[in-house]
Amino acid sequence: MGAERRARESAAVRYRPRRPSDSVLYRCVQEHLEIRLAQCRDGHDDEWSVPEHVEYEFRRYLECGVLAHGFARARCGDCSHNFLIAFSCKGRGVCPLCNGRRMVVAVNEVGVPMDCSHTGCRASLEIMGASAQPVIFSHSNPLAPVEHGRNVTAGGPSR
């Protein structure tokens, strides 16, 4: 009985990699970046060209969270499950994940609590993982009456 419960709990908290290529922003940048950069290079003077650092940030964003561009192998100490964690770009301009982490750190430094009321479960867990301070759910709805991605379970998301 105890082993079954531990297996269920382990499965519930098992690492699930994010899939950046599934997002609308990623697909839009991937499909249109080269075309837009070529348009800016051809037929426009320097006033309209894309600065090198902007192009660099967009290219790094397309590599962020993609296993083919670097990863670390990790192993669960409890169940010995092996998994890969893709490196993040740690960019400063385009990547929503990296910008979100920096925002959490900045908010912690100011001393303002992070409010996860308008975030989904995964975003809430990422915020809690990045935050050195407790987070709050000031006006979230319970999941039981209406199943919606932004409503929280009775126990809330857990680390």
Contacts in CASP RR format, 6 or more apart in sequence:
PFRMAT RR
TARGET T0000
AUTHOR 0000-0000-0000
METHOD contacts of the structure
MODEL  1
MGAERRARESAAVRYRPRRPSDSVLYRCVQEHLEIRLAQCRDGHDDEWSV
PEHVEYEFRRYLECGVLAHGFARARCGDCSHNFLIAFSCKGRGVCPLCNG
RRMVVAVNEVGVPMDCSHTGCRASLEIMGASAQPVIFSHSNPLAPVEHGR
NVTAGGPSR
6 78 0 8 1.000
7 79 0 8 1.000
10 76 0 8 1.000
10 78 0 8 1.000
10 79 0 8 1.000
10 81 0 8 1.000
13 158 0 8 1.000
14 76 0 8 1.000
14 81 0 8 1.000
15 74 0 8 1.000
15 83 0 8 1.000
15 85 0 8 1.000
16 122 0 8 1.000
17 65 0 8 1.000
17 67 0 8 1.000
17 83 0 8 1.000
17 84 0 8 1.000
17 85 0 8 1.000
17 86 0 8 1.000
18 65 0 8 1.000
18 97 0 8 1.000
18 122 0 8 1.000
20 26 0 8 1.000
20 64 0 8 1.000
20 65 0 8 1.000
20 66 0 8 1.000
20 97 0 8 1.000
21 27 0 8 1.000
21 30 0 8 1.000
21 66 0 8 1.000
25 96 0 8 1.000
26 61 0 8 1.000
26 62 0 8 1.000
29 58 0 8 1.000
29 61 0 8 1.000
29 62 0 8 1.000
29 94 0 8 1.000
30 62 0 8 1.000
33 58 0 8 1.000
33 59 0 8 1.000
33 62 0 8 1.000
36 50 0 8 1.000
37 50 0 8 1.000
37 55 0 8 1.000
40 48 0 8 1.000
40 49 0 8 1.000
40 50 0 8 1.000
41 49 0 8 1.000
57 91 0 8 1.000
57 92 0 8 1.000
57 93 0 8 1.000
57 94 0 8 1.000
57 95 0 8 1.000
58 94 0 8 1.000
60 89 0 8 1.000
60 91 0 8 1.000
60 94 0 8 1.000
60 95 0 8 1.000
61 89 0 8 1.000
61 91 0 8 1.000
61 93 0 8 1.000
61 94 0 8 1.000
61 95 0 8 1.000
63 69 0 8 1.000
63 89 0 8 1.000
64 86 0 8 1.000
64 87 0 8 1.000
64 88 0 8 1.000
64 89 0 8 1.000
64 91 0 8 1.000
64 95 0 8 1.000
64 97 0 8 1.000
64 98 0 8 1.000
65 86 0 8 1.000
65 87 0 8 1.000
65 88 0 8 1.000
65 89 0 8 1.000
65 97 0 8 1.000
66 86 0 8 1.000
67 84 0 8 1.000
67 86 0 8 1.000
69 86 0 8 1.000
69 87 0 8 1.000
70 86 0 8 1.000
70 87 0 8 1.000
71 84 0 8 1.000
71 85 0 8 1.000
71 86 0 8 1.000
71 87 0 8 1.000
72 84 0 8 1.000
72 85 0 8 1.000
72 87 0 8 1.000
73 82 0 8 1.000
73 83 0 8 1.000
73 84 0 8 1.000
73 85 0 8 1.000
74 82 0 8 1.000
74 83 0 8 1.000
74 84 0 8 1.000
74 85 0 8 1.000
75 81 0 8 1.000
75 82 0 8 1.000
75 83 0 8 1.000
76 82 0 8 1.000
76 83 0 8 1.000
88 95 0 8 1.000
88 97 0 8 1.000
88 98 0 8 1.000
89 95 0 8 1.000
89 98 0 8 1.000
90 98 0 8 1.000
91 98 0 8 1.000
91 99 0 8 1.000
92 98 0 8 1.000
92 99 0 8 1.000
92 102 0 8 1.000
93 99 0 8 1.000
97 126 0 8 1.000
100 130 0 8 1.000
101 126 0 8 1.000
101 130 0 8 1.000
104 114 0 8 1.000
104 127 0 8 1.000
104 130 0 8 1.000
104 131 0 8 1.000
105 130 0 8 1.000
105 132 0 8 1.000
107 114 0 8 1.000
107 131 0 8 1.000
108 114 0 8 1.000
108 131 0 8 1.000
108 132 0 8 1.000
108 133 0 8 1.000
111 133 0 8 1.000
113 133 0 8 1.000
113 134 0 8 1.000
113 135 0 8 1.000
113 136 0 8 1.000
114 127 0 8 1.000
114 131 0 8 1.000
114 133 0 8 1.000
114 135 0 8 1.000
114 136 0 8 1.000
115 135 0 8 1.000
115 136 0 8 1.000
115 137 0 8 1.000
115 138 0 8 1.000
116 123 0 8 1.000
116 124 0 8 1.000
116 127 0 8 1.000
116 128 0 8 1.000
116 135 0 8 1.000
116 136 0 8 1.000
116 137 0 8 1.000
116 140 0 8 1.000
116 157 0 8 1.000
117 136 0 8 1.000
117 137 0 8 1.000
117 138 0 8 1.000
117 139 0 8 1.000
117 140 0 8 1.000
118 150 0 8 1.000
119 127 0 8 1.000
119 150 0 8 1.000
120 149 0 8 1.000
120 150 0 8 1.000
121 149 0 8 1.000
121 152 0 8 1.000
121 157 0 8 1.000
124 135 0 8 1.000
124 137 0 8 1.000
124 152 0 8 1.000
124 157 0 8 1.000
125 157 0 8 1.000
125 159 0 8 1.000
127 135 0 8 1.000
128 135 0 8 1.000
128 157 0 8 1.000
128 159 0 8 1.000
129 159 0 8 1.000
137 152 0 8 1.000
137 156 0 8 1.000
140 150 0 8 1.000
140 151 0 8 1.000
140 152 0 8 1.000
141 148 0 8 1.000
141 150 0 8 1.000
141 151 0 8 1.000
141 152 0 8 1.000
142 151 0 8 1.000
142 152 0 8 1.000
142 153 0 8 1.000
142 154 0 8 1.000
143 151 0 8 1.000
143 152 0 8 1.000
143 153 0 8 1.000
143 154 0 8 1.000
144 154 0 8 1.000
END
